[in-house]
Amino acid sequence: GGEAALDEEEERKKEE
């Protein structure tokens, strides 16, 4: 399960 990690990174990028 690495998809969850990718989602978290994407969300952080959106915040920037």
N, C-alpha and C positions, 0 to 999 in steps of 0.2 A: 504493500500500500504506500505509494509515493504520490498519488494524485492529491491527497489532502495537503501535503506540503506545497505542491505547486500552487494550489488554490490560495493558500495563505500568502505566498510570495506575490501572487498577482494582486491580491487585495491590498497589500502594503504598497505596491507600486501605484495603485490608483490613488491612495491617500496623498502621495507626494505631489 
